Amino acid sequence: MNKGKKIYLLIGPKGSGKSFIGGLLHEHFDISFLRVEDWVKKIKKGRSVDDKTYLEEVFNCIEEGVKASLVEHDCVTFESTGLTSYFDSMLTSLRKDFEVTTIRINTDPDICLSRVKSRDQSIHINISDDQVASINQKVCEKNLKCDFAIDNNSRSVEALKQELQTILNR
């Protein structure tokens, strides 16, 4: 294991606020936030978000990118819905080499959809409302066990920062 190298992995439905919370970790706690969606958009090449070859490439790319980032940084954070078996394999692999803390971001499905509709589409992969609903339902059904959970329905930035500080202190 790479001593001192930590990963905070934000897991939750689309629109739950993972990117926002990753930004808070970066801005207020100096933990590098890796925008993995930027990497993913480069390899999408018009393929469907549920194409198995594409998904395998996505999680291989994310794992390689996280490992490369940890050469330069002691601590990073990134996000995922945590939905596929490729995610599970990546998480298992990262846990072999690094200290990984998983943080579930819980948000009401209607709020998630509203956020997806109103967010900056240039930094996210565009998908239909039906795809968002389907993905988010599957994320909830999978109910991946996480080390911590944050309720992000209508919390203030200060409340979120305090909760993140508590998680980081553990």
C-alpha positions as CSV (number, residue, x, y, z in Angstrom):
1,M,0.0,0.0,0.0
2,N,1.2,3.5,-0.8
3,K,1.5,4.9,2.7
4,G,-0.2,8.3,3.1
5,K,-1.9,8.2,-0.2
6,K,-5.7,8.7,0.2
7,I,-8.7,8.7,-2.0
8,Y,-12.1,10.1,-1.1
9,L,-14.6,8.6,-3.5
10,L,-17.9,10.4,-3.8
11,I,-20.7,8.0,-4.8
12,G,-24.3,8.8,-5.6
13,P,-26.9,9.3,-8.3
14,K,-26.6,11.8,-11.1
15,G,-27.4,15.3,-9.9
16,S,-26.8,14.4,-6.2
17,G,-24.1,17.0,-5.9
18,K,-21.0,14.9,-6.1
19,S,-19.1,17.5,-8.3
20,F,-20.2,20.3,-6.0
21,I,-19.0,18.4,-2.9
22,G,-15.8,17.5,-4.7
23,G,-15.3,21.2,-5.4
24,L,-15.8,22.0,-1.7
25,L,-13.1,19.4,-0.8
26,H,-10.8,21.0,-3.2
27,E,-11.5,24.7,-2.3
28,H,-11.7,24.4,1.5
29,F,-9.6,21.4,2.3
30,D,-7.0,21.4,-0.4
31,I,-7.8,17.9,-1.6
32,S,-7.4,17.7,-5.4
33,F,-10.7,17.0,-7.1
34,L,-10.3,14.9,-10.3
35,R,-12.9,15.7,-12.9
36,V,-13.0,12.2,-14.2
37,E,-16.0,13.1,-16.5
38,D,-13.5,15.1,-18.5
39,W,-11.5,12.0,-19.2
40,V,-14.7,10.0,-19.9
41,K,-15.9,12.5,-22.5
42,K,-12.7,12.1,-24.5
43,I,-13.3,8.3,-25.0
44,K,-17.1,8.3,-25.4
45,K,-16.9,8.8,-29.2
46,G,-20.7,8.6,-29.7
47,R,-21.1,5.3,-27.9
48,S,-24.1,4.6,-25.6
49,V,-23.5,5.2,-21.9
50,D,-24.3,1.5,-21.3
51,D,-22.0,0.0,-24.0
52,K,-20.0,-2.6,-22.1
53,T,-16.7,-2.0,-24.1
54,Y,-17.1,1.8,-23.4
55,L,-17.7,1.2,-19.7
56,E,-14.7,-1.0,-19.4
57,E,-12.6,1.6,-21.1
58,V,-14.1,4.3,-18.8
59,F,-13.1,2.6,-15.6
60,N,-9.7,1.6,-16.8
61,C,-9.1,5.2,-17.8
62,I,-10.3,6.5,-14.4
63,E,-8.2,4.0,-12.5
64,E,-5.1,4.9,-14.5
65,G,-5.8,8.6,-14.1
66,V,-6.3,8.4,-10.3
67,K,-3.1,6.4,-9.9
68,A,-1.2,9.0,-12.0
69,S,-2.6,11.8,-9.9
70,L,-1.5,10.2,-6.7
71,V,2.1,10.3,-7.9
72,E,1.8,14.1,-7.6
73,H,-0.7,14.4,-4.7
74,D,-1.0,12.6,-1.3
75,C,-4.8,12.9,-1.4
76,V,-7.4,13.1,-4.2
77,T,-11.2,12.9,-4.6
78,F,-13.3,11.8,-7.5
79,E,-16.9,10.8,-8.2
80,S,-18.9,8.0,-9.6
81,T,-22.4,6.6,-9.6
82,G,-20.8,3.3,-8.5
83,L,-23.2,1.4,-10.7
84,T,-21.3,-1.1,-12.8
85,S,-19.2,-4.2,-12.2
86,Y,-16.4,-2.3,-13.8
87,F,-16.6,0.3,-11.0
88,D,-16.5,-2.6,-8.5
89,S,-13.3,-3.9,-10.1
90,M,-11.7,-0.5,-10.1
91,L,-12.6,0.1,-6.5
92,T,-11.1,-3.3,-5.4
93,S,-7.9,-2.5,-7.4
94,L,-7.5,1.0,-5.9
95,R,-8.1,-0.4,-2.3
96,K,-5.1,-2.7,-2.8
97,D,-2.8,0.2,-3.2
98,F,-4.4,3.2,-1.5
99,E,-6.5,4.1,1.5
100,V,-10.0,4.6,0.0
101,T,-12.8,6.3,1.9
102,T,-16.2,6.1,0.2
103,I,-18.8,8.8,0.8
104,R,-22.4,8.3,-0.3
105,I,-24.2,11.5,-1.4
106,N,-27.9,11.0,-0.7
107,T,-30.3,13.3,-2.5
108,D,-34.1,13.1,-3.3
109,P,-34.6,11.8,-6.9
110,D,-36.7,14.9,-7.9
111,I,-33.9,17.2,-6.7
112,C,-31.3,15.2,-8.7
113,L,-33.3,15.5,-11.9
114,S,-33.9,19.2,-11.4
115,R,-30.1,19.7,-10.8
116,V,-29.2,17.7,-13.9
117,K,-31.6,19.8,-16.0
118,S,-30.1,23.1,-14.7
119,R,-26.4,22.3,-14.6
120,D,-23.6,23.3,-17.0
121,Q,-23.9,20.7,-19.7
122,S,-20.4,21.5,-21.1
123,I,-18.8,19.7,-18.1
124,H,-21.1,16.7,-17.9
125,I,-22.0,13.9,-20.3
126,N,-25.4,14.8,-21.7
127,I,-28.1,12.1,-21.3
128,S,-31.9,12.2,-21.4
129,D,-34.2,12.6,-18.4
130,D,-35.3,9.0,-18.8
131,Q,-31.7,7.9,-18.7
132,V,-31.0,9.9,-15.6
133,A,-34.1,8.4,-13.9
134,S,-33.1,4.9,-15.0
135,I,-29.5,5.3,-13.8
136,N,-30.5,6.9,-10.5
137,Q,-33.0,4.1,-9.8
138,K,-30.3,1.5,-10.4
139,V,-27.9,3.4,-8.2
140,C,-30.5,3.3,-5.4
141,E,-31.2,-0.4,-5.9
142,K,-27.5,-1.3,-5.8
143,N,-27.3,0.6,-2.5
144,L,-23.5,0.3,-2.4
145,K,-22.1,0.2,1.2
146,C,-20.1,3.3,1.9
147,D,-17.9,4.4,4.8
148,F,-19.9,7.7,5.3
149,A,-23.1,9.3,4.0
150,I,-24.0,12.9,3.4
151,D,-27.5,14.2,3.0
152,N,-27.4,16.8,0.2
153,N,-31.0,17.8,-0.3
154,S,-30.9,21.4,0.9
155,R,-27.9,21.8,3.1
156,S,-26.0,25.0,3.4
157,V,-22.4,25.2,2.2
158,E,-21.3,25.7,5.9
159,A,-23.2,22.6,7.0
160,L,-21.6,20.5,4.2
161,K,-18.2,21.9,5.1
162,Q,-18.7,21.0,8.8
163,E,-19.8,17.5,7.8
164,L,-16.8,17.0,5.5
165,Q,-14.4,18.2,8.2
166,T,-15.9,15.6,10.6
167,I,-15.3,12.9,7.9
168,L,-11.8,14.1,7.2
169,N,-10.9,14.0,10.9
170,R,-11.8,10.4,11.3
